[in-house]
Amino acid sequence: MVSRSSKIFIAGHKGLVGSAILRGLKQKGYKNLITKDKFSLDLLDQKKVFSFLKNKKPDFIFIAAAKVGGILANNKYKADFIYENLSIQTNIIHSAYLCGVKDLIFLGSSCVYPRNCNQPIKEKYLLTGELEKSNDAYAIAKIAGIKMCESYNKQYKTNYKCLMPTNTFGPNDNYNLMDSHFLPAIIKKCHEIKIKNKKKLVLWGNGKAKRELIYVDDIADACLHFMKKNIKESLINIGTGKDYTIKEYAQKVLKKIIPNKNILITYDYSKLNGTPRKVLDISLAKKYGWKSKISLDKGFEITYKSFLKNYK
């Protein structure tokens, strides 16, 4: 069982989710935390990952390291996304098994589910239909990670759990308009409308795609919750159960950043819309005693403060 003195390795501790897990563990009094940035440990190098884990012998591993990006990057750099994500997770999961690490949490994404899934999406819908073409390479890598954890649990009696978070936002996000996710892109565009006194906001696609958002500290909270839980299932959805259209998110952000101004919302139809709707069924997580605690408004407030602090 994981205790305050257990050795815990957080792979990807500088990213959006990894940094939140690290924050959460520190707040809860975990002291024996292992981190390595990509310059001191190349997770694409199997030998280095194996010798690192053999040397450190962690009791628990969080796999939050991944190559991530928005719809444009996912569609444009498919080879990078499938190769890097398969390599990172395979190197860590297999090395963990070889080094006797029985417990880990692998973080995936809601894009593992079929494009035209019944809504809300249940865990059992995995592999029941075609994936969204724009991010299928990333999704297939994540699905392979889920199946790898399941297979090792079955064959080697490990306790590898897979959490599938919905669209995530929070401090430490990527605001590069070419490869960010939709919310950070909207935040940056709205902020620039404000400081440059512009009159319109251009959204990619038609603004009708529906998305569910979760604040990153809620995901970290779920990770800490399930780290200590014995569960039968190896795959659990992590979300809020609420979704809105991209246009509705844009209106919310505009109201927060530029409250007293009418900004025209227009659309760039040459850009992809992605999956029409994605909202997770979170009843399994609730059955195990977890639900999200941080509202969209509260999460946005913290995120925007952090954005302003780092805005250049």
Secondary structure by P-SEA (a helix, b strand, c coil): ccccccbbbbcccccaaaaaaaaaaaaacccbbbbbcccccccccaaaaaaaaaaacccbbbccccccccaaaaaccaaaaaaaaaaaaaaaaaaaaaacccbbbbbbcccccccccccccccccccccccccccaaaaaaaaaaaaaaaaaaaacccbbbbbbbcccccccccccccccccaaaaaaaaaaaaaaccccccccccccbbbbbbcaaaaaaaaaaacccccccccccccccccccaaaaaaaaaaaacccbbbbbbbcccccccccbbbbbaaaaaaacccccccaaaaaaaaaaaaaaacc
